[in-house]
Amino acid sequence: MPAPALRETDRGPAFPARVRSDVVAAVVSAGLAVLLPVLLLVVGSLLGGAGGNPLGSTAGLLRQALGDGLVLVVLVVVVSALGGWRSVLTEPARARSWWGVGVLVVFTAVTLVAFTTPLRADAGGYLGALLVGVLAVALVEELVFRGVLVAGFRRVAPEWVVWLVATATFALAHAFNADGSAFQVLTTFLLGSACHLARRVTGSLLGAVLLHVLYDAFLGFRSQTVDGMPFLLNAGATLAVAVAAVIGFVVALRSPGPRRGSGTGA
């Protein structure tokens, strides 16, 4: 039998801590997740960079980093005002999945090997912008989808529903992109589930952020290689993310029920 669910109130108030109703808390969390892509589009338009793939150029990456940086400041202010940072950033109990840890280690190893692939002579400036850009994107998106949304919905729903809501919302948010094809939505769904697994097995949102950074950096890096990324490295990274996505769902399905209570009265 699974261990009893550890209430967020055992470790501090759950996000949003200043909202007493669990249902309203979930609605607030969902509202922030829906607002994010709209806010990013608005900021992108103001910066003159909306409507393109940020990985396509150095300028696009820097605009993306600036836009995400501004949005990150807004998010930090909002989450601080609503309270419950601990539930946003950490797990009440880490998931025990050796398969999950193993596949995440494999993905990390494959991407690190991929980063040794010979680069074009003019790739230096792009790679610097890539590092800044993917870090900014990962921080904002993980804070919202694997942080705020997960913490808020855990007050009303079992973990597999939390997984589904956070992962599907993350994927659908990328349909707003100019190149937001059905294939991109699918691959983003897989990444979202893998990031959910990373949060669960590491016990911290940082695990999801690092996985997200490695994934986006891999996509950008391979466009700067001399002869393209070797097939085995491409296939290995893709397969590892897909397997991690499936394990992420299994771990969520086997997890305890909702962790109700804000710590200020439900």
Secondary structure, 3 states (H helix, E strand, C coil): CCCCCCCHHHCCCCCCCCCCCHHHHHHHHHHHHHHHHHHHHHHHHHHCCCCCCHHHCHHHHHHHHHHHHHHHHHHHHHHHHHCCHHHHHECCCCCCCHHHHHHHHHHHHHHHHHCCCCECCCCHHHHHHHHHHHHHHHHHHHHHHHHHHHHHHCCCCCHHHHHHHHHHHHHHHHHHCCCCCHHHHHHHHHHHHHHHHHHHHHCEHHHHHHHHHHHHHHHHHHCCECCCCCHHHHHHHHHHHHHHHHHHHHHHHCCCCCCCCCCCCC
